[in-house]
């Protein structure tokens, strides 16, 4: 059986598409044409692979979590170490691909949205390297929560625009970035960070992030001689998860497990809706507007999800579960103490579900957990949250 097949350009089953004003659709059509021109171009891919290795530091390890495996007493756990990438997360994979595309399109102004700040940092890094102007939109609440990443972006030469509309979170940053793009698309490249938005963005982001599962598949075959029983990743907008799943989607023996916050349970409670120019499962209120969401992980604080994840959910190919903030904080601490790895709060969602799943499985079974980013940016926030719990 084939899952998530694109039946027509931009669609994964009933989800995806492009619902934008005509003038913006022209810009997206041109972007799609350029992407299709270069994605299989040997010269483009040689340059992309060069920067993956020499600048980002790939291949990154698939690390056997020996102590965590022993503690839980069940399945053998491997960690895919996206936290070891330059700039500290998986986001730089997609940024490098898109910024090389923007360079070929002759664009000098780059805009982006960011929640946890990792995509913003990665975009600012790429713009600094290639001499491009960079504007990053970020919700005001996330600016507060991720002050360190804001400073990093500014050090790299980016202009960070704090968005106070709505809840001042990721959804509102996306709104602001789309508004900018609609007004400036003739000379601006919107470097979208997650597998969301109008076509071709979900397809393009998956393509550049699929390096995660390309590597992990080769690495687990080398280490264990077989495919994993499950791949586990956090799911907010869905970029790290779709990258971690990509090369296993056509392998039905491998369970694909996405983990989301229980206060933003898009895939466990969402309904089909149009949001930010595409159709997906989303959390919608009685007035037909996106619901307010909350997560201690700013990068997961989004009322929608990438359309391919919606298709994977509806088809039954992938499973999606939610975890509580308390479970995430516990998982954050457990991975620190057991493996000496400080995960991003986003990644700690995947770890939290692993703590529940692994003990229920046989010791011969294999789990790959995608550690999508490092937790330097979250340490102060975790410190404050744990202090509140004690008081």
Phi, psi and omega in degrees: 000140180257131182247153176056029178291133177281103185284330170215156187310126176089000182241142171241095190064235181272356188254153179114222179084189180213113182239082186223165177300152185306319183293325177287326177299325177299317179294320180291324177297320178293319178300315180299318180299317180292319178299313180295330178293320189258340189298331178250010181285124183302322181291316177301312184291328175297317179292318178301313180294326177300311182289328174302319183277308191275339183247315182278328177098019177281155004286142173264159190289155163252101192264128175288121180272079189295312182293320179294320177300314180295321181298318185276335173073021180230235184299155177281127188251129173244143178251122173274117198267066174294341177295342181271356175296153169305134185080354165094011177199178177292342189302328184294336179301307181291321180301315182297319178297312182290324183287329173292326175292315179300321179299318179290335178276356177077020182273141181245349181245124181244134172239155180207162171247157175207149177253288179287346179099347184291321176292323177298316178296316180297318179294316178299323178297311179297320180294321177298319183293322185257008174069041180248149174290143186225126174236127181241125177266133185214133179300144184301322178294323178287328174301319178294312185290332186238048183302324180297316179292327176300314180296321178299316179299316180293322175301325182278000174098006181277152169264119180262120180258116179280127183254114183263355178296156177059228179272355183067041181231197190301317180305318183289327175293320177297316177306312183294320180294319178295322177298315177301314183297320179296332181270343190225014188301339182292337181225017185229144173249122176272109182268084184287135190268341182241175185274044183238184176090178179290154174304137017260012189302311181302320179291318183293315180296317177302315182303312183285332179275347183295350175301334180299306182284334174302315179289311186297325179296313179295321183291318181290327176294322178292318185280321188241348179077010178201170179284159177288162174279334179204149171242130186238131180213151175288154182225115174239271168283328171111010186288315181291324181293316181291328174293320179289332182272333199313309186275005175246353185303323180268017177244087188298344177287344182263118175288137176250119187234117175258143184234126184235165179290145180288347176264001174218059188276064187304314186273342178267338181229356185288162178234155179300130181199162174265130179213133177052039172085012178210163179259133182200180169281129184215159176270114188237137179274181185295342178267002179085012179257156177302135180288157171288138180234165175211136171213145174292345175261107187301328182288349179253004187273071187216135185277001179234192181202158177303142185298330179292325176297321177299319179293318178297323178293308184295323181285342183088001181291325180242155178247145179226133182227159177246153177229157182273163176301322180296319178294325180292316179297322177296315180296321176305312182289321181297314181294324176301310187285325185275325187237358182066028179241121177265105184274157168298152177300327175301307181299328181297339174296317178295320178296320181301317179289325178299322179299330179274323185282312189306316182295343181273355185252161178289156181293342179279347183279153186240132175241137169249122178252123181276110175274090192292337181195166179269160190261013179309317183295340187255353188300316180295319179297317178296319177304313180293319180295318180291325177296321178295323181294326182283333185277000000 
